[in-house]
Amino acid sequence: MGLFDNLEAKANEIADKTGLAVTDVHAIANTFQANLTSSDGNPEEAIEAAAAQHGVDTATVREIIARAGGLEGEIGDIAEHAVKPGGI
């Protein structure tokens, strides 16, 4: 189960709470996920990059993440897919 499994159901609520358009919430969430994957699972780098790419502050990105379900599940998913058979 990924970080944004609940994003669709919560997108309007998140948009209202952050003052962003629903399309912006989706775009920022997708950018964060892509950045998290490309930054080897470093959430701080992914948050900073998503904020810079969308012209919002890091607190806004963190709020979207928190309201969409939090980081724990996403980091676990990335770690699970990053482990190669025979690598451990």
Gaussian input, Z-matrix of N, CA and C with variables (Angstrom, degrees):
# hf/3-21g

backbone

0 1
 N
 C     1     B1
 C     2     B2     1     A1
 N     3     B3     2     A2     1     D1
 C     4     B4     3     A3     2     D2
 C     5     B5     4     A4     3     D3
 N     6     B6     5     A5     4     D4
 C     7     B7     6     A6     5     D5
 C     8     B8     7     A7     6     D6
 N     9     B9     8     A8     7     D7
 C    10    B10     9     A9     8     D8
 C    11    B11    10    A10     9     D9
 N    12    B12    11    A11    10    D10
 C    13    B13    12    A12    11    D11
 C    14    B14    13    A13    12    D12
 N    15    B15    14    A14    13    D13
 C    16    B16    15    A15    14    D14
 C    17    B17    16    A16    15    D15
 N    18    B18    17    A17    16    D16
 C    19    B19    18    A18    17    D17
 C    20    B20    19    A19    18    D18
 N    21    B21    20    A20    19    D19
 C    22    B22    21    A21    20    D20
 C    23    B23    22    A22    21    D21
 N    24    B24    23    A23    22    D22
 C    25    B25    24    A24    23    D23
 C    26    B26    25    A25    24    D24
 N    27    B27    26    A26    25    D25
 C    28    B28    27    A27    26    D26
 C    29    B29    28    A28    27    D27
 N    30    B30    29    A29    28    D28
 C    31    B31    30    A30    29    D29
 C    32    B32    31    A31    30    D30
 N    33    B33    32    A32    31    D31
 C    34    B34    33    A33    32    D32
 C    35    B35    34    A34    33    D33
 N    36    B36    35    A35    34    D34
 C    37    B37    36    A36    35    D35
 C    38    B38    37    A37    36    D36
 N    39    B39    38    A38    37    D37
 C    40    B40    39    A39    38    D38
 C    41    B41    40    A40    39    D39
 N    42    B42    41    A41    40    D40
 C    43    B43    42    A42    41    D41
 C    44    B44    43    A43    42    D42
 N    45    B45    44    A44    43    D43
 C    46    B46    45    A45    44    D44
 C    47    B47    46    A46    45    D45
 N    48    B48    47    A47    46    D46
 C    49    B49    48    A48    47    D47
 C    50    B50    49    A49    48    D48
 N    51    B51    50    A50    49    D49
 C    52    B52    51    A51    50    D50
 C    53    B53    52    A52    51    D51
 N    54    B54    53    A53    52    D52
 C    55    B55    54    A54    53    D53
 C    56    B56    55    A55    54    D54
 N    57    B57    56    A56    55    D55
 C    58    B58    57    A57    56    D56
 C    59    B59    58    A58    57    D57
 N    60    B60    59    A59    58    D58
 C    61    B61    60    A60    59    D59
 C    62    B62    61    A61    60    D60
 N    63    B63    62    A62    61    D61
 C    64    B64    63    A63    62    D62
 C    65    B65    64    A64    63    D63
 N    66    B66    65    A65    64    D64
 C    67    B67    66    A66    65    D65
 C    68    B68    67    A67    66    D66
 N    69    B69    68    A68    67    D67
 C    70    B70    69    A69    68    D68
 C    71    B71    70    A70    69    D69
 N    72    B72    71    A71    70    D70
 C    73    B73    72    A72    71    D71
 C    74    B74    73    A73    72    D72
 N    75    B75    74    A74    73    D73
 C    76    B76    75    A75    74    D74
 C    77    B77    76    A76    75    D75
 N    78    B78    77    A77    76    D76
 C    79    B79    78    A78    77    D77
 C    80    B80    79    A79    78    D78
 N    81    B81    80    A80    79    D79
 C    82    B82    81    A81    80    D80
 C    83    B83    82    A82    81    D81
 N    84    B84    83    A83    82    D82
 C    85    B85    84    A84    83    D83
 C    86    B86    85    A85    84    D84
 N    87    B87    86    A86    85    D85
 C    88    B88    87    A87    86    D86
 C    89    B89    88    A88    87    D87
 N    90    B90    89    A89    88    D88
 C    91    B91    90    A90    89    D89
 C    92    B92    91    A91    90    D90
 N    93    B93    92    A92    91    D91
 C    94    B94    93    A93    92    D92
 C    95    B95    94    A94    93    D93
 N    96    B96    95    A95    94    D94
 C    97    B97    96    A96    95    D95
 C    98    B98    97    A97    96    D96
 N    99    B99    98    A98    97    D97
 C   100   B100    99    A99    98    D98
 C   101   B101   100   A100    99    D99
 N   102   B102   101   A101   100   D100
 C   103   B103   102   A102   101   D101
 C   104   B104   103   A103   102   D102
 N   105   B105   104   A104   103   D103
 C   106   B106   105   A105   104   D104
 C   107   B107   106   A106   105   D105
 N   108   B108   107   A107   106   D106
 C   109   B109   108   A108   107   D107
 C   110   B110   109   A109   108   D108
 N   111   B111   110   A110   109   D109
 C   112   B112   111   A111   110   D110
 C   113   B113   112   A112   111   D111
 N   114   B114   113   A113   112   D112
 C   115   B115   114   A114   113   D113
 C   116   B116   115   A115   114   D114
 N   117   B117   116   A116   115   D115
 C   118   B118   117   A117   116   D116
 C   119   B119   118   A118   117   D117
 N   120   B120   119   A119   118   D118
 C   121   B121   120   A120   119   D119
 C   122   B122   121   A121   120   D120
 N   123   B123   122   A122   121   D121
 C   124   B124   123   A123   122   D122
 C   125   B125   124   A124   123   D123
 N   126   B126   125   A125   124   D124
 C   127   B127   126   A126   125   D125
 C   128   B128   127   A127   126   D126
 N   129   B129   128   A128   127   D127
 C   130   B130   129   A129   128   D128
 C   131   B131   130   A130   129   D129
 N   132   B132   131   A131   130   D130
 C   133   B133   132   A132   131   D131
 C   134   B134   133   A133   132   D132
 N   135   B135   134   A134   133   D133
 C   136   B136   135   A135   134   D134
 C   137   B137   136   A136   135   D135
 N   138   B138   137   A137   136   D136
 C   139   B139   138   A138   137   D137
 C   140   B140   139   A139   138   D138
 N   141   B141   140   A140   139   D139
 C   142   B142   141   A141   140   D140
 C   143   B143   142   A142   141   D141
 N   144   B144   143   A143   142   D142
 C   145   B145   144   A144   143   D143
 C   146   B146   145   A145   144   D144
 N   147   B147   146   A146   145   D145
 C   148   B148   147   A147   146   D146
 C   149   B149   148   A148   147   D147
 N   150   B150   149   A149   148   D148
 C   151   B151   150   A150   149   D149
 C   152   B152   151   A151   150   D150
 N   153   B153   152   A152   151   D151
 C   154   B154   153   A153   152   D152
 C   155   B155   154   A154   153   D153
 N   156   B156   155   A155   154   D154
 C   157   B157   156   A156   155   D155
 C   158   B158   157   A157   156   D156
 N   159   B159   158   A158   157   D157
 C   160   B160   159   A159   158   D158
 C   161   B161   160   A160   159   D159
 N   162   B162   161   A161   160   D160
 C   163   B163   162   A162   161   D161
 C   164   B164   163   A163   162   D162
 N   165   B165   164   A164   163   D163
 C   166   B166   165   A165   164   D164
 C   167   B167   166   A166   165   D165
 N   168   B168   167   A167   166   D166
 C   169   B169   168   A168   167   D167
 C   170   B170   169   A169   168   D168
 N   171   B171   170   A170   169   D169
 C   172   B172   171   A171   170   D170
 C   173   B173   172   A172   171   D171
 N   174   B174   173   A173   172   D172
 C   175   B175   174   A174   173   D173
 C   176   B176   175   A175   174   D174
 N   177   B177   176   A176   175   D175
 C   178   B178   177   A177   176   D176
 C   179   B179   178   A178   177   D177
 N   180   B180   179   A179   178   D178
 C   181   B181   180   A180   179   D179
 C   182   B182   181   A181   180   D180
 N   183   B183   182   A182   181   D181
 C   184   B184   183   A183   182   D182
 C   185   B185   184   A184   183   D183
 N   186   B186   185   A185   184   D184
 C   187   B187   186   A186   185   D185
 C   188   B188   187   A187   186   D186
 N   189   B189   188   A188   187   D187
 C   190   B190   189   A189   188   D188
 C   191   B191   190   A190   189   D189
 N   192   B192   191   A191   190   D190
 C   193   B193   192   A192   191   D191
 C   194   B194   193   A193   192   D192
 N   195   B195   194   A194   193   D193
 C   196   B196   195   A195   194   D194
 C   197   B197   196   A196   195   D195
 N   198   B198   197   A197   196   D196
 C   199   B199   198   A198   197   D197
 C   200   B200   199   A199   198   D198
 N   201   B201   200   A200   199   D199
 C   202   B202   201   A201   200   D200
 C   203   B203   202   A202   201   D201
 N   204   B204   203   A203   202   D202
 C   205   B205   204   A204   203   D203
 C   206   B206   205   A205   204   D204
 N   207   B207   206   A206   205   D205
 C   208   B208   207   A207   206   D206
 C   209   B209   208   A208   207   D207
 N   210   B210   209   A209   208   D208
 C   211   B211   210   A210   209   D209
 C   212   B212   211   A211   210   D210
 N   213   B213   212   A212   211   D211
 C   214   B214   213   A213   212   D212
 C   215   B215   214   A214   213   D213
 N   216   B216   215   A215   214   D214
 C   217   B217   216   A216   215   D215
 C   218   B218   217   A217   216   D216
 N   219   B219   218   A218   217   D217
 C   220   B220   219   A219   218   D218
 C   221   B221   220   A220   219   D219
 N   222   B222   221   A221   220   D220
 C   223   B223   222   A222   221   D221
 C   224   B224   223   A223   222   D222
 N   225   B225   224   A224   223   D223
 C   226   B226   225   A225   224   D224
 C   227   B227   226   A226   225   D225
 N   228   B228   227   A227   226   D226
 C   229   B229   228   A228   227   D227
 C   230   B230   229   A229   228   D228
 N   231   B231   230   A230   229   D229
 C   232   B232   231   A231   230   D230
 C   233   B233   232   A232   231   D231
 N   234   B234   233   A233   232   D232
 C   235   B235   234   A234   233   D233
 C   236   B236   235   A235   234   D234
 N   237   B237   236   A236   235   D235
 C   238   B238   237   A237   236   D236
 C   239   B239   238   A238   237   D237
 N   240   B240   239   A239   238   D238
 C   241   B241   240   A240   239   D239
 C   242   B242   241   A241   240   D240
 N   243   B243   242   A242   241   D241
 C   244   B244   243   A243   242   D242
 C   245   B245   244   A244   243   D243
 N   246   B246   245   A245   244   D244
 C   247   B247   246   A246   245   D245
 C   248   B248   247   A247   246   D246
 N   249   B249   248   A248   247   D247
 C   250   B250   249   A249   248   D248
 C   251   B251   250   A250   249   D249
 N   252   B252   251   A251   250   D250
 C   253   B253   252   A252   251   D251
 C   254   B254   253   A253   252   D252
 N   255   B255   254   A254   253   D253
 C   256   B256   255   A255   254   D254
 C   257   B257   256   A256   255   D255
 N   258   B258   257   A257   256   D256
 C   259   B259   258   A258   257   D257
 C   260   B260   259   A259   258   D258
 N   261   B261   260   A260   259   D259
 C   262   B262   261   A261   260   D260
 C   263   B263   262   A262   261   D261

   B1=1.4530
   B2=1.5225
   B3=1.3294
   B4=1.4488
   B5=1.5189
   B6=1.3017
   B7=1.4537
   B8=1.5149
   B9=1.3060
   B10=1.4497
   B11=1.5233
   B12=1.3236
   B13=1.4547
   B14=1.5246
   B15=1.3221
   B16=1.4645
   B17=1.5245
   B18=1.3190
   B19=1.4653
   B20=1.5243
   B21=1.3093
   B22=1.4650
   B23=1.5216
   B24=1.3178
   B25=1.4656
   B26=1.5286
   B27=1.3233
   B28=1.4576
   B29=1.5273
   B30=1.3173
   B31=1.4695
   B32=1.5238
   B33=1.3246
   B34=1.4699
   B35=1.5279
   B36=1.3208
   B37=1.4696
   B38=1.5324
   B39=1.3271
   B40=1.4620
   B41=1.5236
   B42=1.3203
   B43=1.4638
   B44=1.5273
   B45=1.3278
   B46=1.4639
   B47=1.5305
   B48=1.3336
   B49=1.4683
   B50=1.5292
   B51=1.3340
   B52=1.4649
   B53=1.5258
   B54=1.3290
   B55=1.4555
   B56=1.5181
   B57=1.3154
   B58=1.4566
   B59=1.5248
   B60=1.3064
   B61=1.4609
   B62=1.5254
   B63=1.3135
   B64=1.4744
   B65=1.5262
   B66=1.3238
   B67=1.4677
   B68=1.5318
   B69=1.3339
   B70=1.4607
   B71=1.5266
   B72=1.3188
   B73=1.4715
   B74=1.5238
   B75=1.3280
   B76=1.4697
   B77=1.5332
   B78=1.3185
   B79=1.4667
   B80=1.5266
   B81=1.3236
   B82=1.4660
   B83=1.5288
   B84=1.3174
   B85=1.4656
   B86=1.5237
   B87=1.3217
   B88=1.4671
   B89=1.5244
   B90=1.3250
   B91=1.4636
   B92=1.5222
   B93=1.3292
   B94=1.4637
   B95=1.5192
   B96=1.3333
   B97=1.4667
   B98=1.5232
   B99=1.3266
   B100=1.4660
   B101=1.5211
   B102=1.3277
   B103=1.4642
   B104=1.5204
   B105=1.3169
   B106=1.4645
   B107=1.5256
   B108=1.2980
   B109=1.4606
   B110=1.5250
   B111=1.3385
   B112=1.4662
   B113=1.5264
   B114=1.3269
   B115=1.4688
   B116=1.5219
   B117=1.3211
   B118=1.4677
   B119=1.5161
   B120=1.3283
   B121=1.4505
   B122=1.5085
   B123=1.3257
   B124=1.4629
   B125=1.5279
   B126=1.3294
   B127=1.4629
   B128=1.5210
   B129=1.3244
   B130=1.4663
   B131=1.5178
   B132=1.3266
   B133=1.4643
   B134=1.5216
   B135=1.3161
   B136=1.4657
   B137=1.5271
   B138=1.3218
   B139=1.4705
   B140=1.5222
   B141=1.3200
   B142=1.4680
   B143=1.5250
   B144=1.3176
   B145=1.4627
   B146=1.5344
   B147=1.3247
   B148=1.4702
   B149=1.5190
   B150=1.3166
   B151=1.4674
   B152=1.5234
   B153=1.3208
   B154=1.4613
   B155=1.5286
   B156=1.3189
   B157=1.4576
   B158=1.5291
   B159=1.3165
   B160=1.4671
   B161=1.5226
   B162=1.3313
   B163=1.4561
   B164=1.5172
   B165=1.3308
   B166=1.4649
   B167=1.5204
   B168=1.3297
   B169=1.4558
   B170=1.5256
   B171=1.3213
   B172=1.4628
   B173=1.5317
   B174=1.3258
   B175=1.4668
   B176=1.5288
   B177=1.3222
   B178=1.4698
   B179=1.5256
   B180=1.3234
   B181=1.4661
   B182=1.5294
   B183=1.3257
   B184=1.4682
   B185=1.5338
   B186=1.3210
   B187=1.4678
   B188=1.5222
   B189=1.3137
   B190=1.4690
   B191=1.5218
   B192=1.3214
   B193=1.4707
   B194=1.5283
   B195=1.3189
   B196=1.4632
   B197=1.5256
   B198=1.3194
   B199=1.4667
   B200=1.5238
   B201=1.3350
   B202=1.4627
   B203=1.5258
   B204=1.3200
   B205=1.4567
   B206=1.5065
   B207=1.3121
   B208=1.4565
   B209=1.5114
   B210=1.3163
   B211=1.4616
   B212=1.5229
   B213=1.3025
   B214=1.4678
   B215=1.5235
   B216=1.3137
   B217=1.4594
   B218=1.5055
   B219=1.3233
   B220=1.4580
   B221=1.5140
   B222=1.3176
   B223=1.4555
   B224=1.5282
   B225=1.3080
   B226=1.4619
   B227=1.5073
   B228=1.3295
   B229=1.4557
   B230=1.5219
   B231=1.3273
   B232=1.4576
   B233=1.5173
   B234=1.3147
   B235=1.4626
   B236=1.5228
   B237=1.3054
   B238=1.4662
   B239=1.5212
   B240=1.3211
   B241=1.4553
   B242=1.5269
   B243=1.3278
   B244=1.4522
   B245=1.5255
   B246=1.3218
   B247=1.4474
   B248=1.5272
   B249=1.3249
   B250=1.4634
   B251=1.5237
   B252=1.3207
   B253=1.4603
   B254=1.5343
   B255=1.3060
   B256=1.4536
   B257=1.5189
   B258=1.3326
   B259=1.4604
   B260=1.5047
   B261=1.3194
   B262=1.4643
   B263=1.5020
   A1=108.50
   A2=116.88
   A3=121.40
   A4=112.90
   A5=112.50
   A6=121.16
   A7=112.96
   A8=117.57
   A9=120.08
   A10=113.58
   A11=117.43
   A12=120.16
   A13=111.30
   A14=117.21
   A15=121.46
   A16=112.92
   A17=117.09
   A18=119.75
   A19=112.04
   A20=117.45
   A21=119.81
   A22=111.04
   A23=116.69
   A24=120.62
   A25=111.53
   A26=116.87
   A27=120.82
   A28=113.54
   A29=118.39
   A30=121.37
   A31=112.60
   A32=117.39
   A33=119.62
   A34=110.84
   A35=116.95
   A36=121.31
   A37=110.51
   A38=116.33
   A39=120.52
   A40=110.21
   A41=116.36
   A42=120.53
   A43=110.40
   A44=116.96
   A45=120.69
   A46=111.44
   A47=116.54
   A48=120.92
   A49=112.29
   A50=116.76
   A51=120.24
   A52=112.94
   A53=116.79
   A54=120.20
   A55=113.20
   A56=116.86
   A57=121.84
   A58=110.45
   A59=116.54
   A60=121.42
   A61=108.71
   A62=116.78
   A63=121.20
   A64=110.06
   A65=117.50
   A66=120.03
   A67=111.21
   A68=116.97
   A69=120.47
   A70=111.35
   A71=116.28
   A72=120.53
   A73=109.68
   A74=116.48
   A75=120.54
   A76=111.23
   A77=116.29
   A78=120.51
   A79=111.19
   A80=116.73
   A81=120.74
   A82=110.36
   A83=117.13
   A84=120.68
   A85=110.97
   A86=116.79
   A87=120.20
   A88=111.42
   A89=116.47
   A90=120.45
   A91=110.55
   A92=116.42
   A93=119.90
   A94=110.58
   A95=116.85
   A96=120.03
   A97=111.11
   A98=116.61
   A99=120.01
   A100=110.80
   A101=116.67
   A102=120.56
   A103=111.51
   A104=117.34
   A105=120.62
   A106=109.95
   A107=116.26
   A108=120.65
   A109=110.89
   A110=116.67
   A111=119.92
   A112=113.31
   A113=118.16
   A114=120.65
   A115=111.56
   A116=116.72
   A117=122.22
   A118=112.72
   A119=116.17
   A120=120.27
   A121=115.10
   A122=118.54
   A123=121.45
   A124=108.48
   A125=117.88
   A126=119.51
   A127=113.99
   A128=118.22
   A129=119.90
   A130=111.19
   A131=116.44
   A132=120.24
   A133=110.55
   A134=116.75
   A135=121.13
   A136=111.26
   A137=116.95
   A138=121.38
   A139=109.99
   A140=116.36
   A141=120.30
   A142=111.38
   A143=116.69
   A144=120.23
   A145=111.24
   A146=117.09
   A147=120.31
   A148=110.44
   A149=117.04
   A150=120.81
   A151=110.54
   A152=116.89
   A153=121.12
   A154=111.41
   A155=116.44
   A156=120.23
   A157=112.70
   A158=116.86
   A159=120.15
   A160=113.55
   A161=116.71
   A162=120.04
   A163=114.20
   A164=116.29
   A165=121.34
   A166=107.73
   A167=116.78
   A168=118.09
   A169=110.45
   A170=115.10
   A171=119.87
   A172=111.46
   A173=117.87
   A174=120.45
   A175=111.01
   A176=117.08
   A177=120.56
   A178=110.44
   A179=116.53
   A180=120.29
   A181=109.30
   A182=117.14
   A183=120.73
   A184=111.29
   A185=116.54
   A186=119.79
   A187=111.00
   A188=116.79
   A189=120.19
   A190=109.94
   A191=116.32
   A192=120.98
   A193=110.54
   A194=116.02
   A195=120.48
   A196=111.13
   A197=116.74
   A198=119.96
   A199=112.39
   A200=116.74
   A201=120.68
   A202=112.29
   A203=117.83
   A204=118.82
   A205=115.54
   A206=118.65
   A207=120.78
   A208=113.85
   A209=115.37
   A210=122.03
   A211=115.05
   A212=117.59
   A213=119.82
   A214=113.08
   A215=117.05
   A216=119.93
   A217=112.61
   A218=117.62
   A219=120.98
   A220=111.71
   A221=117.95
   A222=120.56
   A223=109.93
   A224=117.14
   A225=120.74
   A226=111.83
   A227=117.60
   A228=121.64
   A229=110.75
   A230=117.01
   A231=120.43
   A232=110.04
   A233=117.22
   A234=120.63
   A235=110.77
   A236=116.41
   A237=120.70
   A238=110.69
   A239=117.75
   A240=121.35
   A241=112.13
   A242=117.47
   A243=121.08
   A244=112.20
   A245=118.36
   A246=121.90
   A247=108.23
   A248=114.69
   A249=119.79
   A250=109.09
   A251=117.07
   A252=119.47
   A253=110.43
   A254=115.88
   A255=122.03
   A256=114.13
   A257=116.18
   A258=120.52
   A259=113.74
   A260=117.27
   A261=120.00
   A262=109.44
   D1=127.36
   D2=-175.94
   D3=-92.57
   D4=171.28
   D5=-177.77
   D6=-57.31
   D7=-40.07
   D8=-171.69
   D9=-105.27
   D10=25.83
   D11=176.67
   D12=-59.85
   D13=-31.98
   D14=-179.29
   D15=-96.19
   D16=1.40
   D17=-174.29
   D18=-59.89
   D19=-43.02
   D20=-177.64
   D21=-59.20
   D22=-43.94
   D23=-179.18
   D24=-69.68
   D25=-29.02
   D26=-174.93
   D27=-103.95
   D28=0.19
   D29=-172.56
   D30=-57.51
   D31=-43.49
   D32=-179.74
   D33=-65.24
   D34=-42.72
   D35=178.46
   D36=-62.14
   D37=-44.99
   D38=-179.97
   D39=-63.20
   D40=-42.46
   D41=178.97
   D42=-61.07
   D43=-44.36
   D44=178.77
   D45=-61.32
   D46=-43.92
   D47=-176.34
   D48=-70.42
   D49=-31.97
   D50=-176.70
   D51=-96.06
   D52=-13.62
   D53=-177.91
   D54=78.65
   D55=14.57
   D56=179.76
   D57=-101.00
   D58=162.79
   D59=171.75
   D60=-74.62
   D61=152.76
   D62=178.92
   D63=-57.16
   D64=-40.05
   D65=179.69
   D66=-63.17
   D67=-35.08
   D68=177.26
   D69=-68.48
   D70=-39.25
   D71=177.45
   D72=-59.53
   D73=-46.74
   D74=178.63
   D75=-62.61
   D76=-44.22
   D77=-178.45
   D78=-62.65
   D79=-45.31
   D80=179.65
   D81=-64.70
   D82=-42.94
   D83=178.95
   D84=-61.85
   D85=-43.93
   D86=179.53
   D87=-65.53
   D88=-40.44
   D89=178.07
   D90=-64.07
   D91=-43.17
   D92=177.84
   D93=-58.46
   D94=-46.95
   D95=-179.21
   D96=-60.78
   D97=-44.52
   D98=179.18
   D99=-63.17
   D100=-42.62
   D101=179.46
   D102=-67.07
   D103=-35.31
   D104=179.22
   D105=-64.19
   D106=-40.32
   D107=178.47
   D108=-67.23
   D109=-44.35
   D110=-176.97
   D111=-76.90
   D112=-15.88
   D113=178.75
   D114=-98.67
   D115=23.27
   D116=179.76
   D117=56.73
   D118=34.89
   D119=175.54
   D120=80.96
   D121=15.08
   D122=179.15
   D123=-84.17
   D124=104.02
   D125=-175.23
   D126=-65.15
   D127=-33.57
   D128=-179.82
   D129=-64.71
   D130=-44.45
   D131=177.75
   D132=-63.21
   D133=-41.14
   D134=-178.89
   D135=-66.26
   D136=-39.61
   D137=178.29
   D138=-65.11
   D139=-48.00
   D140=-178.93
   D141=-62.40
   D142=-41.37
   D143=-179.48
   D144=-67.25
   D145=-43.02
   D146=179.21
   D147=-63.79
   D148=-41.45
   D149=178.62
   D150=-61.53
   D151=-45.99
   D152=-179.56
   D153=-64.68
   D154=-41.15
   D155=-177.99
   D156=-66.72
   D157=-27.64
   D158=-176.58
   D159=-109.80
   D160=1.35
   D161=176.95
   D162=67.22
   D163=33.58
   D164=176.08
   D165=-120.74
   D166=165.49
   D167=178.15
   D168=-82.70
   D169=163.76
   D170=-177.27
   D171=-63.99
   D172=-29.31
   D173=178.60
   D174=-62.29
   D175=-35.70
   D176=178.60
   D177=-66.60
   D178=-43.44
   D179=178.35
   D180=-62.83
   D181=-43.78
   D182=178.66
   D183=-60.72
   D184=-39.83
   D185=179.63
   D186=-64.79
   D187=-42.06
   D188=177.33
   D189=-60.76
   D190=-45.64
   D191=179.73
   D192=-60.28
   D193=-48.37
   D194=-177.84
   D195=-62.01
   D196=-44.62
   D197=-177.89
   D198=-72.36
   D199=-23.12
   D200=179.80
   D201=-85.73
   D202=-9.02
   D203=176.95
   D204=138.12
   D205=-8.81
   D206=176.55
   D207=91.15
   D208=171.33
   D209=-175.49
   D210=-85.55
   D211=-28.53
   D212=-169.90
   D213=-54.64
   D214=-46.66
   D215=-178.85
   D216=-65.96
   D217=-40.26
   D218=-178.65
   D219=-67.22
   D220=-43.30
   D221=179.41
   D222=-63.97
   D223=-38.22
   D224=176.15
   D225=-62.92
   D226=-41.76
   D227=178.89
   D228=-63.23
   D229=-42.94
   D230=-179.23
   D231=-66.19
   D232=-44.00
   D233=179.73
   D234=-61.67
   D235=-39.84
   D236=-179.71
   D237=-62.55
   D238=-41.32
   D239=-178.17
   D240=-79.34
   D241=-20.75
   D242=-177.94
   D243=-80.76
   D244=-21.32
   D245=-178.64
   D246=-77.40
   D247=122.29
   D248=-179.84
   D249=-93.28
   D250=144.70
   D251=178.81
   D252=-55.29
   D253=133.46
   D254=-179.22
   D255=79.38
   D256=2.37
   D257=-177.15
   D258=-81.34
   D259=-15.86
   D260=-179.20
   D261=-113.26

